[in-house]
Amino acid sequence: MATPAHRLAEIPAVVSRLLTQPEKLQEMRRRAKEWSRPDAAHAVGQVARALLEKATYIDLLASPPTRSGESAYLM
């Protein structure tokens, strides 16, 4: 539930609206927490390190998935 501001001049009005709608702010907080990835920096670091250690990026691919829903990438 994003609240867009398409131009810089719209930001004060958007913020003002949000500050008068605590229920919308709470919903935005809840969704941000739901979508958060606290481990994102670590995951990016792992991929970067793996890329530096491997001869080619194809070496990062795992064997093809054997079960439905399995990822083909190592992470």
N, C-alpha and C positions, 0 to 999 in steps of 0.2 A: 504494500500500500504506500507507494511513493507519492510525494506531492511535488510535482514538477514546477520549475521556474524556467521558462524558455528564454528569458532575457534577464540580464543583471538587475535591471530596474524593478523586476517583479519580486525579487527576493524579500524585501521588507514586508510586502503585503502577504506573502506566503508564510513567513515566520510569524507575523502578527495573527494570522488566522489559526496557525497551529497553537500558539500560546493561549488562544481563547477556546480551544477544543481539547481539553485534557484526555478525553476518551480516545481521540484519534492519536494523540501522542503515545498513549499507553499501548494502543494497537501497533503502532510503528515500532515501539520498543520490543514488544513481544515478537513481532515478525523478524526484527533485526537479530534478536537472540536465536530465534529458530533457524535462521539462515546462516548464522555465524560459523566461521571455520577457525577456531582458535589454533588449530594445527597448520594453517595455511602456509605460514612462513617456513615451518619445518619441512613441509611437503615440497615446497619450491626448492629449498636448499638440498633436499635429497635428490631431486631430479637434476639440479645443476651439478651436484657432485658426481652423480652417475654419468652425466654427459661428459664431464671432464675426464672420468676414469675409463670410459669405453672408447674403442676405436671408432665406432660408428653408432649413431643413435639407434639403429636397428637392433643392436645388441641389448637394448633396453626392453625389447619386446619379449614377453614370456611365450611359452608354448601356447598354441591356440586353446581357447577355453574348452573344457570337456563337458561342463554342465551349463545349463541355461542360466544366464545372469552373472556368470563369472567374467571378470575383466581380463583382457588380453595384455594389459600393461602391468608392470611391476610398480608398486607404489608402497 
